[in-house]
Amino acid sequence: SYFPSLPGVAVWQFTSMHAVGGLDGNVDLLGVTDNGYSKQPAQATTVPSTPSQGSVSSDTDYAQNGVFIPSVTLNIRTGDDTSYASIGTYAPGESLMYDHIYIHNGYVWARYLSYSGRYHYICLGVMGGESYGSRSSSYSAPSHTYYTVRSGDSFWSIANKYGVNMYTLASNNSKSINSLIYPGESLYIK
């Protein structure tokens, strides 16, 4: 009858035109239970290993730009720790442009500014141990970026993820924004 974690909310309406009105288009319903949000929503693959006590270093941060390409599915978090909410995932092979590196509790985290204007974080690996992908510390734009369509994707969601215009995205793939796209289909981003 209503969202248990949002008192008094009985109706929810989605609009794809939220950006035009200056509204926040991100609604996180992961982890909603009868008691509100759980600390760890059961969602994607979690970080594969934990740092040993010997590898835990003091917390530090670096203003560093670069590109990270995960080799495993990684959670996108709202903060630089596994205790923060997981709000999505990056799949192996996708690229992420980051603007800051944090070392927190023995993990290496990258911060990036999402299309919604909020900072999100992804774990790059264990300090002095396992890396969850590859990164370059100085950004140079890749010559071509492709995206493999997943179930639930639309031109709008893919365009927003990569910061491109959805009409340009559709046109670059010889389609219109009303064309159907299918899971497994590869789209040229830029």
C-alpha positions as CSV (number, residue, x, y, z in Angstrom):
1,S,0.0,0.0,0.0
2,Y,3.0,2.3,0.5
3,F,6.8,2.3,0.6
4,P,7.6,1.2,4.2
5,S,10.8,3.3,4.3
6,L,9.0,6.4,3.1
7,P,6.3,7.3,5.6
8,G,3.1,8.7,3.9
9,V,4.2,7.8,0.4
10,A,1.4,5.8,-1.2
11,V,1.9,6.7,-4.9
12,W,5.1,6.9,-7.0
13,Q,5.3,8.2,-10.5
14,F,8.3,7.9,-12.9
15,T,9.1,10.5,-15.6
16,S,11.9,10.4,-18.1
17,M,11.6,14.1,-18.4
18,H,13.0,14.7,-14.8
19,A,16.1,16.4,-16.0
20,V,14.1,19.1,-17.9
21,G,12.4,20.0,-14.6
22,G,15.6,19.9,-12.6
23,L,14.4,16.9,-10.6
24,D,16.6,14.1,-9.2
25,G,16.1,11.1,-11.5
26,N,17.7,8.6,-9.2
27,V,15.4,6.5,-7.0
28,D,17.1,3.8,-5.0
29,L,14.7,1.0,-4.1
30,L,17.4,-1.6,-3.5
31,G,17.2,-3.0,0.0
32,V,13.7,-1.7,0.8
33,T,12.1,-4.0,3.4
34,D,9.2,-3.7,5.8
35,N,11.7,-2.2,8.2
36,G,13.2,0.3,5.8
37,Y,16.6,0.0,4.1
38,S,18.8,-2.9,5.1
39,K,22.5,-2.1,5.5
40,Q,23.7,-4.5,2.8
41,P,21.2,-5.0,-0.1
42,A,21.5,-8.4,-1.7
43,Q,22.5,-7.4,-5.2
44,A,25.6,-7.9,-7.2
45,T,28.9,-9.6,-6.8
46,T,30.7,-8.3,-3.8
47,V,34.4,-7.5,-3.7
48,P,36.2,-10.8,-3.9
49,S,38.7,-10.6,-1.1
50,T,39.4,-8.7,2.2
51,P,42.6,-7.1,3.1
52,S,44.8,-8.7,5.7
53,Q,45.6,-6.8,8.9
54,G,49.2,-6.3,7.6
55,S,47.9,-4.6,4.4
56,V,45.7,-2.0,6.2
57,S,47.2,1.4,5.8
58,S,46.3,4.8,7.1
59,D,43.5,6.5,5.3
60,T,44.8,8.7,2.5
61,D,43.4,10.4,-0.6
62,Y,44.9,11.6,-3.9
63,A,43.5,14.1,-6.4
64,Q,44.2,11.8,-9.4
65,N,42.3,11.5,-12.7
66,G,42.2,8.3,-14.7
67,V,40.3,5.5,-16.3
68,F,39.5,2.2,-14.6
69,I,38.3,-0.9,-16.4
70,P,37.0,-3.7,-14.0
71,S,37.8,-7.3,-14.6
72,V,35.0,-8.5,-12.3
73,T,31.5,-7.1,-11.5
74,L,31.9,-4.4,-8.9
75,N,29.4,-2.6,-6.7
76,I,28.9,1.2,-7.1
77,R,28.6,2.7,-3.6
78,T,27.6,6.0,-2.1
79,G,30.8,6.2,0.0
80,D,34.3,4.8,0.1
81,D,33.6,1.8,2.3
82,T,31.7,-1.5,2.0
83,S,29.3,-0.3,4.7
84,Y,27.8,2.3,2.3
85,A,24.8,1.4,0.1
86,S,25.3,-0.4,-3.1
87,I,23.4,1.5,-5.8
88,G,24.4,-0.4,-9.0
89,T,27.3,-2.3,-10.6
90,Y,30.0,-2.0,-13.2
91,A,30.4,-5.0,-15.4
92,P,33.8,-6.4,-16.6
93,G,35.1,-4.4,-19.5
94,E,33.1,-1.2,-18.9
95,S,35.1,2.0,-18.4
96,L,34.9,4.5,-15.6
97,M,36.5,7.9,-15.5
98,Y,37.5,8.8,-11.9
99,D,38.7,12.1,-10.4
100,H,40.0,11.0,-7.0
101,I,41.6,8.0,-5.3
102,Y,41.1,7.1,-1.6
103,I,42.8,4.4,0.4
104,H,40.4,3.5,3.2
105,N,40.6,0.4,5.5
106,G,43.0,-1.3,3.2
107,Y,41.0,-0.9,0.1
108,V,41.7,1.4,-2.9
109,W,38.6,3.4,-4.0
110,A,37.9,5.6,-7.0
111,R,35.5,8.5,-6.8
112,Y,33.6,9.7,-9.9
113,L,30.9,12.3,-10.6
114,S,27.8,10.5,-11.9
115,Y,25.4,12.0,-14.5
116,S,23.1,12.9,-11.6
117,G,25.7,15.3,-10.1
118,R,26.5,13.1,-7.1
119,Y,29.8,11.4,-6.3
120,H,29.9,7.6,-6.3
121,Y,32.6,5.2,-5.4
122,I,34.0,1.9,-6.7
123,C,36.6,-0.4,-5.1
124,L,39.6,-0.8,-7.3
125,G,41.3,-3.5,-5.2
126,V,43.1,-4.3,-2.0
127,M,46.1,-2.1,-1.0
128,G,49.2,-4.0,-1.8
129,G,47.2,-7.0,-3.0
130,E,44.5,-8.0,-5.5
131,S,43.4,-5.5,-8.2
132,Y,39.9,-5.8,-9.6
133,G,40.8,-4.4,-13.0
134,S,43.2,-2.1,-14.7
135,R,43.7,1.6,-14.5
136,S,45.7,4.4,-16.1
137,S,46.4,7.4,-13.9
138,S,46.4,10.0,-16.7
139,Y,43.3,10.1,-18.7
140,S,43.5,9.9,-22.5
141,A,40.1,9.4,-24.2
142,P,39.7,6.0,-25.7
143,S,39.4,6.0,-29.5
144,H,36.1,4.2,-29.4
145,T,33.8,3.2,-26.6
146,Y,31.1,0.5,-27.0
147,Y,28.4,-0.7,-24.6
148,T,26.7,-4.0,-24.5
149,V,23.0,-3.6,-23.9
150,R,21.5,-5.2,-20.7
151,S,17.9,-6.0,-19.9
152,G,16.1,-2.8,-18.8
153,D,18.4,-0.4,-20.7
154,S,17.1,2.4,-22.9
155,F,18.8,5.0,-25.0
156,W,18.1,7.5,-22.2
157,S,19.7,5.4,-19.5
158,I,22.8,4.5,-21.6
159,A,23.2,8.1,-22.8
160,N,23.0,9.4,-19.2
161,K,25.5,6.8,-18.0
162,Y,28.1,8.0,-20.5
163,G,27.2,11.7,-20.5
164,V,26.2,11.8,-24.2
165,N,23.0,13.0,-25.9
166,M,20.5,10.2,-26.4
167,Y,19.6,11.4,-29.9
168,T,23.3,11.4,-30.9
169,L,23.7,7.9,-29.3
170,A,20.8,6.6,-31.4
171,S,21.9,8.3,-34.5
172,N,25.5,7.0,-34.2
173,N,24.0,3.5,-34.2
174,S,21.7,4.1,-37.2
175,K,18.6,4.2,-35.0
176,S,16.1,6.6,-33.6
177,I,15.3,6.9,-29.9
178,N,12.1,5.0,-30.6
179,S,14.1,2.0,-32.0
180,L,14.1,-1.2,-30.0
181,I,17.4,-2.3,-28.5
182,Y,18.1,-5.8,-27.2
183,P,20.2,-7.4,-24.5
184,G,23.5,-8.4,-25.9
185,E,23.4,-5.8,-28.7
186,S,26.6,-3.7,-28.9
187,L,26.1,0.1,-29.2
188,Y,28.8,2.6,-30.3
189,I,29.0,5.3,-27.6
190,K,31.8,7.7,-28.8
